[in-house]
Amino acid sequence: MKTGRVEALKNVLDACQSGFEREVGTELIARNYRLHAQMPVGAYSIDFVVEGEGDVRLAIECDGDLYHGPDRWGADLQRQQTLERAGWTFWRIWGSHWRADRDGCISELIGTLNLLGIKPLGATHTTQQWTEYREVGGVEAAKPEPLKHQEVAWAKTEFAPKA
């Protein structure tokens, strides 16, 4: 079992884009959470996804102060709102907050995971797919047949108000 955790730790942390992300990921893996880094979702990428049982997951965004300055806040918020409309739940952490109160941040994150019912599942790899690509047919798609006169009359009488 120990080998699986070490391999998962290596693979997840290799995908991280900053030392800050690696620190957050290390804390979650040390607590035995199933973690995916730089998860592609549509046109976006989520820093971390913590996977729970029953298709429950939490998206974690690590906002390092160098990359996520005031000029990026609007785009980050728009991206998060788009993904929230698609069913994602987010938890964000600022690098400066992490540096000032790491234990408090970890406590808040674990509390959020508990609130969502996400328990540590271990580092076992999963083939879970959270998004899929679909092509929808164009105008030439099949059109519904029009109702016959008798069917329309029946539908009108079925929903007529009672006297």
Secondary structure, DSSP 4 states (H G I P E B T S, - for coil): -HHHHHHHHHHHHHT-SSHHHHHHHHHHHHTT-EEEEEEEETTEEEEEEEE-GGG-EEEEEEE-TTTSSHHHHHHHHHHHHHHHHTT--EEEEEHHHHHH-HHHHHHHHHHHHHHTT-----S---------------TTSPPPPPPPHHHHHHHHHHTPPP-
